[in-house]
């Protein structure tokens, strides 16, 4: 999080140097320890396997959390007003400008790496995506919906265990308001 003044200087070569004072990095959790959740399919529906609700844990749960965080609008969860993403807004504002949309997707994931939410189980704040160290790349593969308000993205991140992950996930985009 930004913890002090922000300044910028125009460099002799015409570039701009931006200086941001930040606080300590929030603690990270290895993806194997993110817990267990109900498994959802690419449409966001609960998965049933052998007559029971399927579960997802470890790295697979982390990837599902990443998709859900990007697809949840900031303020949508009443008890967690800071939780969620601004990606749907960015999508509607820049869906026809891929360069900007991809940069904003990467920036939004980076914001979620440090944006605090209250963890009811731990009784303390934690970062929404506390299992990711950094974003390596982010790309919207298509701005065409799959019929269920989801768009394909390709993400590359470094998990808290230091291992990279690259893969495609569908991100829910809320209707344009």
N, C-alpha and C positions, 0 to 999 in steps of 0.2 A: 504494500500500500504506500501511496505517496505520503511522506511524513514531514515534508518541508517545502521550501519554495522551489518553483520551477523557473528555469531561466534558459534563454537561447541566445546564441551569438552567431552572427554571419561570419563565416570563415573567408580568408583571402581567395580561396578557389571557388567561391560562390555557394558552397554548401552551408548547411545550418547545423550547428552543434546544439543539441538539446541536453540540458542537465536536469535530472530529477533526483531529489533526495528521497530515498525509500527507507521504510522500516525493515525490521528483520523478516526474513522469509518465513512464511507459515510452515509449521511442521508437515512432513509428508508421510504417507502410509504406503507401503508396498502394495501393489494391486492384489496380491494373494490374500491380503488382510482387509479388503473393503467390505467383506461380509457376503451375505446371501440375499438374493431378491427373487421375486417372482419373474420368470422368464417371459419376455414378450417377443412376438415375431416382428417382421419388417413392417407390418401395418399397425403395430402397437397393441395388438390383441394378446391376451394371456394365452400361453401355450399349455395344452393338456397332453401329457404323455402317460400311457398305460392307465388311463382313467383318473389321473391325479394332476394337479397343477405342477408344472415343471419349475425347477429352481435353477438359478444361475449364480455362480460364485467365482471368486478369484478374478483373473484377468478378463474373463467373459463378462462378469458383472461390472467391472470397471468400464469396459467398452459400452455396455448398455447404459450405465450412469452418464457417460459422456454424451451419448445420443440424447438421452432424456433431458439433461441439463440444457443442451442447445435448443431443444424443442419446447422447453417450458419458458413462457414469457415472464420476464422479470415482474414481480408483483402478483403473479397468478396464484401463488400459494399464500393464502391469507396469513397463516402463522409464521411465514418466512418471507416477508416483503422484499428482502434483498436477493432472495434466491431466484434463479432463472436467468434468462438470456435476453439480449437485445437483438438477436439474430433475425427474428421475423421482421422487425422494423427495418433492419439493414437490407434484408432480402427485397422488400417491397420498394425501398428507396433506390436500390442499385442493381436490381435483377437484370437490367440491360447493360450494365457496365462491369464485366467480369473481373477486370483487374482490381477495381475498388471492392467488389463484393468478396473476392478471395482474401484481400488484405484485411477487411473487416471481420471475416470469419476467423482468421488467425488471431487478430487482436481480441476478439470476443472470447476465444478460448483462453488466451493469456489472462484476460480480466477474471475469468472464472477460476484461474489457478490461485488467485489471491483474495477474491471477494469473500468476506466472511459470512457464514451463516451459523445459526445456533444449532448445535448437535444435541438433540434431546437425550440421547443415550449417554453421551459423555458429560452433559451439563456445561458445555463450554463452546466457544466459537471455534470453527475450523473453516478452511477453504473449501469451496464447493467441489473442486476437482483436486483434492489433496493427494491424489495418487499419481499425479502427473508433475514432472519436474519442469518440462518446457515443451513448447510447440515447435516442431521442426518445419512443418509445411501444412497448409490447408488449402483445399481447392473444391469449389462447387463444380461438380462434373456436368450438371445440366440444370437449367432453370425450369425444365418441364416437370410437372408433378407426375407422380406415379399413379394418380387417381385417388390418392388418400392424403393429399396435402403434404407429401414427403418428397424431398429432393435428395439425390445422391451426392455424397461428398467423399473426398479422399483425404484422410488425415494421417500425418506422421507426428508422433509424439515420443518423448522420452519418459517412460514411467519412472516412478520413485525408486525402483530397484536398479535404475541405470540402463535398463534394456529398452531399445527402440521398438515401437510398434507402428506399422503402416497398414492401413486397411480402409475399406469403404464402409460407411454407415449412412443410413437414411436419417435425415433430420426433418422433424415435423415443422412446418411453417404455418403459423396461424393466418387466418384470412385477413386480407387487407382491410384495415379500419378506416 
